[in-house]
Amino acid sequence: MAMAVKTVFNGFFFLSLIFLNNFSASSDITVLDKIVAIVDKDAVLQSELDQRMKRIYSQITQSGTQAPSFEILQRQVLEQLISERIQLNIGFNAGVRITDSEINEAFNRLAANANLALPDYLKLIKVQQPNIEILREQIRREIVVARVQQNQVMRRIRISERELDNFLESEDGRFMTSPDVFIGQILLGVPSKSDEKQLSNIYTQAKNLHERVVQGEDFKNLAISFSDDQTALEGGNIGWRKLAQLPSIFIEAIRDMQVGETSVPIKSNAGYHLIKLYDRRGGDKKLIEQHFARHILMTPNQIRNEKSTINFLSKLRQQIIDGADFGILAKQNSEDSGSSLSGGELGWSAPGLFVPEFEQVMYTIPVNKVSEPFQSPFGWHILQVTARRKQDFSYEILRNKAENILSQRKYEQELRVWLQEIRDEAFIEIKTFTKT
């Protein structure tokens, strides 16, 4: 019976797995390693557990954290290996294959994240893993696990229109989807017991300063000379702020301002403010090129390998070029259940709606041309863009941003649930393993 132990995932993990398919006990087999766990038709070996334990202990030591007892950590690491093995099997059965170019790209990203040139990065990591081919295989398996998690978990997440509306109307939503503004301020303070004449004089002074700015005087110099705010000596510079972070009276003034403009005097309990809008990020009108696309998706499986899948799609592409109806072929062959019934049509696209591999082809292919087969995390595609247009996507971009925020919030929770589900569904037998 499988033992229930805690699952631990820690950052970028390296896998060292040996698949033992169709394992059978026989007197002709020389046992080279001990099996510590059976996972469906595969096995986790003592050597894998030992190697992972050494790496985890090294990480804990380097971080200065006190490690738990050997027995507790060993069970946690074994559970990690079991979970990884299940996910690798899911990826293999779903036809997830990682190309050499994808592994090369992963090395380039890791080197860039370390602020190193690729040759220097490879020299550094060879200290820990001299065999570069083992490291490439480790990265290949890491990408498979990440891709399986992304595909399986994201399809479980649904964000309703009501959830989006409620989020956008909440204080949290307004803040997270708010544009960023770079502003400066001149504040003419008002004493707490000012009479009408004093208020009038201060307001007149504020109007005069505004006029001087409009006439071309430097806002920062005026702030240094006249502002009562604590930022005066910095030229009134407030810096980048979320628009939603600012007082409501500032928001109303800045919302309709153009970059470079200075507001008329704004009255608050503190006094009269002149706000200079230096720059803005986000929230502007966004004219986005849209694409009306359709595709045929096919995923390699145990019956049809990757090469056969590509060849089949190439034949479909040639049929379309020769005059066959794309929509009919999509209905007959596409494995995208969401679009196949509509002839592979995906409708008008929105930025970020599709994965980068798909969008790269969609943005570059000429209208009405049929792409060569290309790969995405979902399988292999051929794609045709039938029309393009430019639309104002400010509202849609805002909602997409909100949907991404909500999806990420749900992702970790759904990931934990899914990992437990696939573990419960797998056949797992934990053997007696030894302390090394």
C-alpha positions as CSV (number, residue, x, y, z in Angstrom):
1,M,0.0,0.0,0.0
2,A,1.3,3.5,-0.9
3,M,2.3,5.7,2.0
4,A,0.9,9.2,2.2
5,V,3.8,11.6,2.8
6,K,4.1,15.3,2.3
7,T,4.9,16.7,-1.2
8,V,7.7,19.3,-1.4
9,F,8.5,21.3,-4.5
10,N,11.4,23.7,-4.4
11,G,12.2,26.0,-7.2
12,F,14.0,24.8,-10.3
13,F,14.5,21.1,-9.6
14,F,16.7,18.8,-11.6
15,L,15.5,15.3,-12.4
16,S,17.6,12.2,-12.5
17,L,15.2,9.4,-13.5
18,I,15.8,6.0,-15.0
19,F,12.7,4.5,-16.7
20,L,12.2,0.8,-16.1
21,N,9.4,-0.1,-18.4
22,N,8.0,-3.6,-18.4
23,F,10.1,-4.5,-15.4
24,S,10.0,-8.2,-14.4
25,A,11.9,-10.2,-11.9
26,S,14.1,-12.9,-13.4
27,S,17.0,-14.9,-12.4
28,D,18.7,-13.7,-15.5
29,I,18.6,-10.1,-14.4
30,T,21.6,-8.8,-12.4
31,V,20.3,-6.3,-9.8
32,L,22.4,-3.1,-10.1
33,D,20.3,-0.8,-8.0
34,K,17.6,-1.1,-5.4
35,I,14.0,-0.1,-6.1
36,V,12.6,2.2,-3.4
37,A,9.2,2.9,-5.1
38,I,7.0,1.5,-7.9
39,V,5.1,4.2,-9.8
40,D,2.6,2.6,-12.2
41,K,5.0,0.7,-14.6
42,D,8.1,2.7,-13.6
43,A,10.4,2.6,-10.6
44,V,12.3,5.1,-8.5
45,L,15.8,3.8,-7.6
46,Q,17.8,4.2,-4.4
47,S,20.5,5.9,-6.5
48,E,18.0,8.6,-7.6
49,L,16.9,9.1,-4.0
50,D,20.6,9.3,-2.8
51,Q,21.5,11.8,-5.5
52,R,18.5,14.0,-4.8
53,M,19.1,13.9,-1.0
54,K,22.7,15.1,-1.5
55,R,21.5,18.0,-3.6
56,I,18.8,19.0,-1.2
57,Y,21.2,18.8,1.7
58,S,23.7,21.0,-0.2
59,Q,21.0,23.6,-0.9
60,I,19.8,23.6,2.7
61,T,23.4,24.0,4.0
62,Q,24.2,26.8,1.6
63,S,21.0,28.7,2.7
64,G,22.0,28.5,6.3
65,T,18.7,26.7,7.2
66,Q,18.7,23.8,9.7
67,A,17.7,20.6,7.9
68,P,14.9,18.4,9.3
69,S,15.8,14.9,10.5
70,F,17.2,12.6,7.8
71,E,14.1,10.3,7.9
72,I,11.6,13.3,7.4
73,L,13.7,14.8,4.6
74,Q,14.1,11.4,2.9
75,R,10.4,10.8,2.8
76,Q,9.8,14.3,1.4
77,V,12.4,13.8,-1.3
78,L,11.0,10.4,-2.2
79,E,7.5,11.9,-2.5
80,Q,8.9,14.6,-4.8
81,L,10.5,11.9,-7.0
82,I,7.2,10.0,-7.1
83,S,5.2,13.1,-8.1
84,E,7.7,14.0,-10.8
85,R,7.6,10.5,-12.2
86,I,3.8,10.5,-12.5
87,Q,3.9,13.9,-14.3
88,L,6.6,12.7,-16.7
89,N,4.5,9.7,-17.5
90,I,1.5,11.9,-18.2
91,G,3.7,14.1,-20.5
92,F,5.0,11.0,-22.3
93,N,1.5,9.6,-22.9
94,A,0.3,13.0,-24.0
95,G,3.0,13.2,-26.6
96,V,5.0,16.0,-24.9
97,R,8.4,16.1,-26.5
98,I,11.1,18.7,-26.0
99,T,13.4,19.5,-28.9
100,D,17.1,20.2,-28.7
101,S,16.5,23.8,-29.7
102,E,14.1,24.3,-26.8
103,I,16.8,23.0,-24.4
104,N,19.3,25.4,-26.0
105,E,16.9,28.2,-25.5
106,A,16.5,27.2,-21.8
107,F,20.3,27.3,-21.4
108,N,20.4,30.8,-23.0
109,R,17.6,32.0,-20.6
110,L,19.4,30.6,-17.5
111,A,22.7,32.3,-18.6
112,A,20.9,35.6,-19.2
113,N,19.2,35.4,-15.7
114,A,22.6,34.8,-14.2
115,N,24.0,37.8,-16.2
116,L,26.6,35.6,-17.8
117,A,27.5,34.8,-21.4
118,L,26.5,31.2,-22.3
119,P,30.1,29.8,-22.3
120,D,30.8,31.3,-18.9
121,Y,27.5,29.9,-17.6
122,L,28.3,26.5,-18.9
123,K,31.7,26.6,-17.2
124,L,30.0,27.5,-13.9
125,I,27.4,24.8,-13.9
126,K,29.9,22.1,-15.0
127,V,31.5,22.4,-11.6
128,Q,28.3,20.9,-10.2
129,Q,27.5,18.6,-13.2
130,P,30.5,17.8,-15.4
131,N,28.5,15.8,-17.8
132,I,26.6,18.3,-20.0
133,E,24.5,15.6,-21.6
134,I,23.1,14.6,-18.2
135,L,22.3,18.2,-17.5
136,R,20.5,18.5,-20.8
137,E,18.4,15.5,-19.9
138,Q,17.7,17.0,-16.5
139,I,16.5,20.2,-18.1
140,R,14.5,18.4,-20.7
141,R,12.5,16.6,-18.0
142,E,12.1,19.8,-16.0
143,I,10.5,21.4,-19.0
144,V,8.2,18.4,-19.5
145,V,7.0,18.6,-15.9
146,A,6.4,22.4,-16.1
147,R,4.5,22.0,-19.4
148,V,2.3,19.2,-18.1
149,Q,1.5,21.3,-15.0
150,Q,0.7,24.4,-17.1
151,N,-1.5,22.4,-19.6
152,Q,-3.4,20.3,-17.0
153,V,-3.9,23.0,-14.3
154,M,-4.8,26.0,-16.5
155,R,-7.6,24.1,-18.2
156,R,-9.2,23.5,-14.7
157,I,-9.3,27.3,-14.0
158,R,-12.4,29.2,-15.1
159,I,-12.9,32.9,-14.4
160,S,-16.5,34.1,-14.8
161,E,-17.5,37.5,-16.1
162,R,-19.0,38.3,-12.6
163,E,-15.7,37.5,-11.0
164,L,-13.9,39.8,-13.4
165,D,-16.4,42.6,-12.7
166,N,-16.2,42.2,-9.0
167,F,-12.4,42.2,-9.1
168,L,-12.2,45.3,-11.3
169,E,-14.6,47.1,-9.0
170,S,-12.7,46.2,-5.8
171,E,-9.9,48.3,-4.3
172,D,-7.4,45.6,-5.0
173,G,-8.5,45.3,-8.6
174,R,-8.4,49.0,-9.2
175,F,-4.9,49.1,-7.8
176,M,-3.5,46.1,-9.7
177,T,-4.9,47.2,-13.0
178,S,-4.3,50.9,-12.6
179,P,-1.9,52.6,-14.9
180,D,1.5,53.9,-13.6
181,V,2.2,57.7,-13.6
182,F,5.4,59.6,-13.1
183,I,4.5,62.9,-11.4
184,G,5.9,66.0,-9.7
185,Q,4.1,68.3,-7.2
186,I,4.2,71.9,-6.0
187,L,2.2,72.3,-2.8
188,L,1.3,75.7,-1.4
189,G,0.3,74.9,2.1
190,V,-2.7,76.5,3.8
191,P,-2.6,77.3,7.5
192,S,-5.3,75.5,9.5
193,K,-7.0,78.8,10.6
194,S,-6.7,80.7,7.3
195,D,-9.4,83.2,6.5
196,E,-11.0,83.8,3.1
197,K,-8.5,86.5,2.2
198,Q,-5.5,84.2,3.0
199,L,-7.0,81.4,1.0
200,S,-7.6,83.8,-1.9
201,N,-4.0,85.0,-1.8
202,I,-2.6,81.5,-1.8
203,Y,-4.9,80.5,-4.7
204,T,-3.8,83.5,-6.7
205,Q,-0.1,82.5,-6.1
206,A,-0.9,79.0,-7.2
207,K,-2.5,80.3,-10.4
208,N,0.5,82.5,-11.1
209,L,2.9,79.5,-10.7
210,H,0.7,77.5,-13.1
211,E,0.9,80.3,-15.6
212,R,4.7,80.5,-15.3
213,V,4.9,76.7,-16.0
214,V,2.6,77.1,-19.0
215,Q,4.9,79.9,-20.2
216,G,7.8,77.6,-20.1
217,E,9.5,78.0,-16.7
218,D,11.0,74.8,-15.3
219,F,8.6,73.1,-12.9
220,K,11.4,71.6,-10.8
221,N,13.0,75.0,-10.2
222,L,9.7,76.5,-9.2
223,A,9.1,73.5,-6.8
224,I,12.5,74.1,-5.1
225,S,11.7,77.8,-4.7
226,F,8.0,77.7,-3.7
227,S,6.8,74.2,-2.7
228,D,5.9,73.5,0.9
229,D,6.0,69.7,0.3
230,Q,8.8,67.6,1.6
231,T,9.8,66.8,-2.0
232,A,10.6,70.4,-2.7
233,L,14.4,70.0,-2.7
234,E,14.0,67.1,-5.2
235,G,12.2,69.5,-7.5
236,G,8.8,68.2,-6.3
237,N,9.6,64.8,-7.8
238,I,7.1,62.1,-6.5
239,G,8.2,59.5,-9.0
240,W,6.3,56.5,-10.3
241,R,3.0,55.8,-8.6
242,K,0.0,53.6,-9.3
243,L,-2.8,56.0,-10.3
244,A,-5.0,54.2,-7.8
245,Q,-2.5,55.0,-5.0
246,L,-3.1,58.8,-5.4
247,P,-5.8,60.9,-3.6
248,S,-9.0,60.9,-5.5
249,I,-8.7,64.6,-6.4
250,F,-5.4,63.9,-8.1
251,I,-6.8,60.9,-10.0
252,E,-9.6,63.0,-11.4
253,A,-7.1,65.7,-12.6
254,I,-4.4,63.3,-14.0
255,R,-6.8,60.9,-15.7
256,D,-7.5,63.4,-18.6
257,M,-4.0,65.0,-18.7
258,Q,-1.5,64.5,-21.4
259,V,2.1,63.7,-20.7
260,G,4.0,67.0,-20.1
261,E,1.0,68.9,-18.8
262,T,0.6,70.6,-15.4
263,S,-2.7,70.7,-13.7
264,V,-4.5,73.8,-12.6
265,P,-4.5,74.4,-8.9
266,I,-6.2,71.5,-7.0
267,K,-7.6,72.2,-3.5
268,S,-7.1,69.7,-0.7
269,N,-7.1,70.0,3.1
270,A,-3.3,70.5,2.9
271,G,-3.5,73.4,0.5
272,Y,-3.2,74.0,-3.3
273,H,-1.4,71.5,-5.5
274,L,0.1,71.8,-9.0
275,I,0.6,68.3,-10.5
276,K,3.1,67.7,-13.3
277,L,2.5,64.6,-15.4
278,Y,6.0,63.5,-16.7
279,D,5.1,60.1,-18.0
280,R,2.4,57.4,-18.1
281,R,2.5,53.6,-18.5
282,G,-0.6,51.7,-19.3
283,G,-4.2,52.8,-19.4
284,D,-3.9,54.5,-22.8
285,K,-5.9,53.8,-25.9
286,K,-4.4,50.7,-27.4
287,L,-4.8,50.1,-31.2
288,I,-4.0,46.5,-31.6
289,E,-3.7,44.5,-34.7
290,Q,-6.1,41.6,-34.6
291,H,-6.0,38.4,-36.6
292,F,-8.9,36.2,-37.6
293,A,-7.3,32.8,-37.6
294,R,-8.1,29.2,-37.9
295,H,-6.0,26.1,-37.2
296,I,-5.8,22.4,-37.2
297,L,-4.3,20.9,-34.1
298,M,-2.9,17.3,-33.8
299,T,-1.0,15.9,-30.8
300,P,1.4,13.0,-31.0
301,N,0.3,9.9,-29.1
302,Q,1.3,6.3,-28.6
303,I,-0.2,5.3,-31.9
304,R,1.0,8.4,-34.0
305,N,4.4,9.6,-33.1
306,E,5.7,13.1,-33.7
307,K,7.1,12.5,-37.1
308,S,3.9,10.9,-38.3
309,T,1.9,13.8,-36.9
310,I,4.0,16.4,-38.8
311,N,3.8,14.4,-42.0
312,F,0.0,14.1,-41.7
313,L,-0.3,17.9,-41.1
314,S,2.0,18.6,-44.1
315,K,-0.3,16.5,-46.3
316,L,-3.4,18.4,-45.0
317,R,-1.6,21.7,-45.7
318,Q,-0.9,20.6,-49.3
319,Q,-4.5,19.6,-49.8
320,I,-5.6,23.1,-48.7
321,I,-3.1,24.7,-51.1
322,D,-4.4,22.5,-53.9
323,G,-8.0,23.7,-53.2
324,A,-9.4,21.6,-50.3
325,D,-11.6,23.4,-47.8
326,F,-9.7,24.3,-44.6
327,G,-12.9,24.2,-42.5
328,I,-13.9,20.8,-43.6
329,L,-10.5,19.3,-43.0
330,A,-10.4,21.0,-39.6
331,K,-13.8,19.4,-38.6
332,Q,-12.5,16.0,-39.7
333,N,-9.0,16.1,-38.3
334,S,-8.4,18.8,-35.7
335,E,-8.0,17.6,-32.1
336,D,-8.9,21.1,-30.7
337,S,-12.4,20.3,-29.4
338,G,-13.1,24.0,-28.8
339,S,-12.6,25.0,-32.5
340,S,-12.9,21.9,-34.6
341,L,-16.7,22.1,-34.9
342,S,-16.5,25.6,-36.3
343,G,-13.9,24.6,-38.9
344,G,-10.9,25.5,-36.7
345,E,-11.9,29.1,-36.4
346,L,-10.6,30.9,-33.4
347,G,-12.3,34.3,-33.9
348,W,-10.7,37.6,-33.7
349,S,-7.6,37.4,-31.5
350,A,-6.7,39.5,-28.5
351,P,-3.1,40.1,-27.3
352,G,-1.8,37.3,-25.1
353,L,-4.8,35.1,-25.9
354,F,-2.6,32.4,-27.4
355,V,0.8,30.9,-26.3
356,P,3.9,32.7,-27.7
357,E,4.7,29.9,-30.2
358,F,1.2,30.3,-31.8
359,E,1.2,34.1,-31.8
360,Q,4.6,34.3,-33.4
361,V,3.3,32.4,-36.5
362,M,0.0,34.2,-36.5
363,Y,1.6,37.6,-36.5
364,T,4.1,36.9,-39.3
365,I,2.2,34.7,-41.8
366,P,0.7,36.5,-44.8
367,V,-3.1,36.6,-45.0
368,N,-4.7,33.5,-46.5
369,K,-1.4,31.6,-46.5
370,V,-1.2,28.2,-44.7
371,S,1.7,27.8,-42.3
372,E,4.1,24.9,-42.2
373,P,3.4,22.6,-39.2
374,F,4.7,24.2,-36.0
375,Q,4.8,23.2,-32.4
376,S,3.2,24.7,-29.3
377,P,2.8,23.3,-25.8
378,F,-0.5,21.8,-27.0
379,G,0.8,19.9,-30.0
380,W,1.4,20.6,-33.7
381,H,-0.6,23.0,-35.7
382,I,-1.1,24.4,-39.2
383,L,-2.6,27.8,-39.2
384,Q,-4.2,30.3,-41.6
385,V,-4.9,34.0,-41.0
386,T,-7.9,35.0,-43.1
387,A,-8.1,38.7,-42.1
388,R,-6.4,41.4,-40.1
389,R,-7.7,44.7,-38.5
390,K,-6.8,47.3,-35.9
391,Q,-9.0,47.7,-32.9
392,D,-9.0,49.7,-29.6
393,F,-8.3,47.0,-27.0
394,S,-8.0,49.2,-23.9
395,Y,-11.0,47.6,-22.3
396,E,-10.2,44.1,-23.4
397,I,-6.6,44.4,-22.3
398,L,-7.7,45.6,-18.9
399,R,-10.0,42.6,-18.5
400,N,-7.3,40.2,-19.8
401,K,-4.9,41.6,-17.2
402,A,-7.5,41.1,-14.5
403,E,-8.2,37.6,-15.7
404,N,-4.5,36.7,-15.6
405,I,-4.2,38.0,-12.1
406,L,-7.1,36.0,-10.9
407,S,-5.9,32.9,-12.8
408,Q,-2.5,33.1,-11.1
409,R,-4.1,33.4,-7.8
410,K,-6.1,30.2,-8.4
411,Y,-3.2,28.4,-10.1
412,E,-1.2,27.4,-6.9
413,Q,-4.3,26.1,-5.2
414,E,-5.5,24.1,-8.3
415,L,-1.9,22.8,-8.8
416,R,-1.9,21.3,-5.3
417,V,-5.3,19.7,-5.8
418,W,-4.3,18.3,-9.2
419,L,-1.1,16.9,-7.8
420,Q,-3.0,15.1,-5.1
421,E,-5.5,13.8,-7.6
422,I,-2.9,12.3,-9.9
423,R,-1.1,10.7,-7.0
424,D,-4.3,9.1,-5.7
425,E,-5.1,7.7,-9.2
426,A,-1.6,6.2,-9.7
427,F,-0.4,2.8,-8.5
428,I,2.3,3.6,-6.0
429,E,4.1,1.1,-3.8
430,I,6.9,2.4,-1.5
431,K,9.5,-0.2,-0.7
432,T,11.7,-0.3,2.3
433,F,14.6,2.0,1.7
434,T,17.8,2.5,3.5
435,K,19.7,5.4,5.1
436,T,22.8,6.3,3.3
